[in-house]
Amino acid sequence: MGRLKADHGWSMKAHSHAFHEMIIVLKGEQHVRMKDESVTACAGDVLLYRAGEAHEEWSAPYVRLETLFVAFEWPSIPEGTPLKTHDKMGRMRAAASWLHDERKTYYASAGDVRHGYTGALLGEFLRLAGEKRDEMVECSGPPCQEKSGGFL
């Protein structure tokens, strides 16, 4: 669990982990390339990297990037789970912030509390990723814009 505050132009070469990793974008723009897929995540977007999947990351050259990241082990993440979703209600940001605040707290059930926050994060990611989306509206971050030209 940690927080990244990176200057514009930050990058990390392709790498992988023995654990899953979730990135909650707080500010700026994070780009990721994984296999043959490239995505851009903006404030409010959440990325999920499966254990063992190589990924290359970088920020936009014109804006600072701030993220929360969570490394975790979990028995299974369903096949077909997308790389990115949008935290439209801010629930994942809140849970990740609480988890970040608890990262150095030690008491009898601290591990259980952290495990609970991690489970809530993964559950919310899967819930949001499974929601039916309106094909006329693209929500990659506020504000939503109509694909054919925008109405907001």
C-alpha positions in Angstrom: 0.0 0.0 0.0 1.4 3.4 -0.9 1.0 6.7 -2.5 2.8 7.9 -5.7 3.3 11.6 -6.3 5.2 11.8 -9.6 6.4 14.7 -11.7 5.2 14.9 -15.3 7.1 12.5 -17.5 7.4 9.8 -14.8 7.8 6.2 -16.2 8.4 2.7 -15.1 9.7 0.0 -17.5 7.7 -3.2 -18.1 7.7 -5.3 -14.9 5.5 -7.8 -13.2 4.7 -8.9 -9.6 3.9 -12.1 -7.8 0.8 -10.3 -6.4 -2.1 -8.4 -7.8 -1.9 -4.6 -7.9 -4.7 -2.0 -7.9 -4.0 1.7 -8.9 -6.5 4.4 -7.9 -5.7 7.6 -9.9 -6.3 10.7 -7.7 -4.8 13.3 -10.0 -3.3 13.5 -13.5 -3.1 10.8 -16.1 -1.5 7.4 -16.0 -0.8 5.4 -19.1 -0.3 1.6 -19.1 0.7 -0.9 -21.7 0.0 -4.5 -21.0 0.4 -7.2 -23.7 -1.3 -5.7 -26.7 -3.5 -3.3 -24.8 -2.8 0.3 -23.9 -5.1 2.4 -21.8 -5.2 5.9 -20.2 -6.5 6.3 -16.7 -7.5 9.8 -15.4 -8.6 11.0 -12.0 -11.4 8.7 -10.8 -10.2 5.7 -12.8 -9.0 2.5 -11.2 -6.6 0.0 -12.8 -6.2 -3.7 -11.9 -3.1 -5.7 -12.8 -3.2 -9.5 -12.2 -0.3 -11.2 -10.6 2.3 -12.1 -13.2 1.1 -9.8 -15.9 3.9 -7.5 -17.2 2.9 -3.9 -17.4 4.7 -0.7 -18.4 3.5 2.6 -16.9 4.1 6.3 -17.5 2.5 9.7 -16.8 1.5 12.4 -19.2 4.3 14.8 -20.0 2.2 17.9 -19.0 0.7 17.0 -15.7 1.7 15.6 -12.3 0.4 12.2 -11.4 -0.9 11.1 -8.0 -2.1 7.6 -7.2 -2.8 5.2 -4.4 -1.6 1.7 -5.0 -2.5 -1.6 -3.3 -0.5 -4.8 -3.6 -2.5 -7.9 -2.6 -2.9 -11.6 -2.9 -6.4 -13.0 -3.6 -7.5 -16.5 -4.5 -9.0 -15.6 -7.8 -10.0 -12.7 -10.0 -12.6 -13.7 -12.6 -11.4 -14.2 -16.2 -12.4 -11.3 -18.4 -12.1 -8.7 -15.7 -11.1 -5.5 -17.4 -7.9 -3.6 -16.8 -9.8 -0.4 -16.0 -13.0 0.9 -14.4 -14.3 4.2 -13.2 -15.0 4.9 -9.5 -18.0 7.0 -10.2 -19.2 7.3 -6.6 -15.7 7.7 -5.0 -16.1 4.5 -2.9 -12.8 3.0 -4.0 -11.0 6.2 -3.4 -12.4 6.3 0.2 -11.6 2.7 0.9 -8.1 3.0 -0.5 -7.5 6.2 1.6 -8.7 4.3 4.7 -6.4 1.4 3.9 -3.5 3.8 3.3 -4.2 5.4 6.7 -4.2 1.9 8.4 -1.0 0.7 6.7 1.2 1.3 9.7 -1.4 0.7 12.4 -0.7 -2.2 14.8 -3.4 -3.7 17.0 -4.8 -7.2 17.5 -7.1 -7.2 14.4 -5.2 -4.8 12.2 -4.5 -7.5 9.6 -8.2 -8.4 9.4 -9.2 -4.7 9.0 -6.7 -4.3 6.1 -7.9 -7.5 4.5 -11.5 -6.3 4.8 -10.6 -3.0 3.0 -8.8 -4.9 0.3 -11.8 -7.2 -0.2 -14.1 -4.1 -0.4 -11.8 -2.6 -3.0 -11.8 -5.7 -5.2 -15.6 -6.2 -4.7 -16.3 -2.7 -5.8 -14.0 -2.9 -8.8 -15.7 -6.1 -9.9 -19.2 -4.6 -9.3 -18.4 -1.5 -11.4 -16.7 -3.5 -14.1 -19.8 -5.7 -14.4 -22.3 -2.8 -14.7 -24.1 -2.4 -18.0 -22.9 0.8 -19.7 -24.9 3.1 -22.0 -23.2 2.7 -25.4 -24.1 6.4 -26.2 -22.2 7.7 -23.2 -18.5 7.3 -22.6 -17.5 7.8 -18.9 -13.7 7.7 -18.7 -13.8 10.4 -16.1 -15.9 13.5 -15.3 -17.5 15.0 -17.1 -19.3 12.3 -19.1 -19.5 13.1 -22.8 -21.7 11.7 -25.5 -19.5 9.9 -28.1 -21.2 11.8 -31.0 -20.2 15.2 -29.8 -21.0 15.9 -26.2 -24.0 17.3 -24.5 -22.4 18.6 -21.3 
